[in-house]
């Protein structure tokens, strides 16, 4: 039996080997797909891929030495073993016969060399990332850093944004006649990771397929990040969960995180895959008349399904979804995806648990109840949809909607009402809308979606708590209520702080853009609220922004996605409540 310190040392060594293998695999793929075909590129990509393969096989051998049982090892590492067998067969056959053992007629992406590359990029990336997060548990020295989860979360987001910017800056990410600048690459990466959708370059024509795939991956990582990475980092970064971090986790998940975080993360991933897969299939069938090529139609369906579910608003069409007016099923699918993504994963999980209990003989006292947060999100979502739809119909009946049939008017108003609450797609030319309709959209963009969702804004729960608090103050009551529940005082304070910080940041953004840009007040307010609410709608101001304006919008998108309150929690040092109470003072308010 090996001493425990030797076992721990070998675990750290394996983790570092996998990390280096993942980085080499990613770097090799970036060089291969991101640069033009040259002998230099081929040599560098081959060297990095060979290094990744050797390190991967080395780690697998070390893991085999540390196995507790053959059955357990095979059950946990079968994907890696399968890939290792393919790699070894490919090497043996290539050395013996000088060719691949795969039929020449097989598609290129099904050949072992491509499978190896796919494994190194996808599997090793996630394995390396997972081990990077787990390093604090594998080595006590990482725990001495005491990185606060809030700061670590922001660093992870920044790392993903910078990595995406570098990938978009590669020559093969954009057409040869339209290279991208560093700031535009950073802007696009921030917009994708923060699932905003504001673009300074046309995604359809000014990015190659490689660039579009990079944007798609960043959207997926950004859409899932706020739910999964926050909890994972809080639990795994050396010091566990403190009081402030626990309040952040409870705000995201609304459950005892330490008990259910594993189940929640599994549900988040499963629900995301199922929703996006179903949405992609629906879009694939509904776009048959618009996109004839099956491969192009499949990519279009997957891209828009992921973009809609993550409330990103990116589109591979230059006019967003304005050309989809003849495909109502596709528009309804997009609308359903963005609404589901904007509800919040905990709302969906609570609903599914409640519905599943209805079909079982479970005592009434043991049935999962529909929680207060779920009821609030569902009611307010429905109410805001009706309010936005009705408002747009009334305000634009003789305006932007005048040339449409009654059914088309209803669909366009409903779609725009849903999408302007953080999705960012537009099926109408927003510059044709009147000031009143645009102001209504600004209000909806500022509110956003549900907490713990892929949507942005100040969130529905914040508005619901503030309205309940206003009612209590107007009625002279000390306690605010939602339904038959009393709202915790800390939640009331937090809602007020979120609204105040959002207004202050938005006002500062408007002031700076009024100085740096030559546009009018309404387009600038619309742009700022769209960026801060991670919506992605614009009155054609984004492509015309100055360098300073782009920097301001980048900061607004980052603040809107991370959350101003989350950043405040991370930057403010935790302090204990004062043991000595000061005399109370009174102020004249209003």
Buried (B, 14 or more C-beta within 10 A) or exposed (E): EEEEEEEBBBBBBBBBBBBBBBBBBBBBBBBBBBBEEEEEBEEBBEBBBEBBBEBBBBBBEBBEEEEEEEEEBEEEBEEBBEBBEBBEBBEEBBEEEEEBBBEEEEEEEEBBBBBBBBBBBBBBBEBBBBBBBBBBBBBEEBBEEEBBBBBBBBEBBBEBBBBBBBBBBBBBBBBEEEEBEEBBBBBBBBBBBBBBBBBBBBBBEBBBEBBBBBBBBBBBBBBBBBBBBBBBBBBBBBBEBBEBBBBBBEBBBBBEBBEBBEEBBEBBBEBBEEBBEBBBBBBBEBBEEBBEEEEEBBBBBBBBBBBBBBBBBBBBBEEBBBEBBEBBEBBBBBBBBBBBBBBBBBBBBBBEBBEEBEEEEEEEEEBBEBBBBBBBBBBBBEEBBEBBBEBBBEBBEEEBBEEBEEEBBBBBBBBBBBBBBBBBBBBBEBEEBEEBBBBBBBBBBBBBBBBBBBBBBBBBBBBBBBBBBEEBEEEEEEEBEBEEEEBEEEBBEBBBBBBEBBEEBBEBBBEBBBEBBEBEEEBBBBBBBBBBBBBBBBBEBBEEBEEEBBBBBBBBBBBBBBBBBBBBBBEEEEEEEEEEEEEEEEEEEE
